[in-house]
Every structure is written in structure tokens, then in C-alpha cells.
Amino acid sequence: MDIKNLKRDVKTVEAGQWIDQLPGMGDMRVRVRGMSSKVYTADLSRRSRAVPPEGRARDNTLLPESATRVMGESIHAHILLEKN
């Protein structure tokens, strides 16, 4: 397989896609957006920059608990779009 031949459906990444057959979730379906979507990456970056010094290591990177919180907030706001 040549990596140059792999294509990504940018429209689906941005608009989202319905996913079903989730293990342990019965007949629940969710519409999710890709984690490479512009709105998600922009929000994640904005939230990461807003973390105060006490949520950062000495080298200014996010502490694991800060990174987890920020990512969770961004996923909730921009990746999980709908469920039914």
C-alpha cells in the first residue's frame, strides 16, 4: 500500500459521521467529528494555552491531569455531536 494513495474525507471529518454497533451500548448511535477537524484542534489549542501555571510542569508542558481535562472538554464540545 502506497501512503500517497490514502485519502481522507475532509467533509466527513468536519461535519461528522454516524457510528453504531458500539460495544456494550446496545442500539445507541453517535455522530462524531474527526479529531483532526479544524474546530476541535483550534479549541484544544485555545484551552491548552489557557491552563494556568499550576497546571503545568517546569518545562511549561501540561501536567497529565490538565491535558486530560482540556482534551475531555474539547471532545465534549466539538467531537461528540449527537446521539440517539
PyMOL commands that set and color helices and strands:
alter all, ss='L'
color gray80, all
select helices_A, chain A and resi 3-5+10-15+38-49+53-55+64-78
alter helices_A, ss='H'
color red, helices_A
select strands_A, chain A and resi 17-19+30-32+80-83
alter strands_A, ss='S'
color yellow, strands_A
deselect
rebuild
show_as cartoon
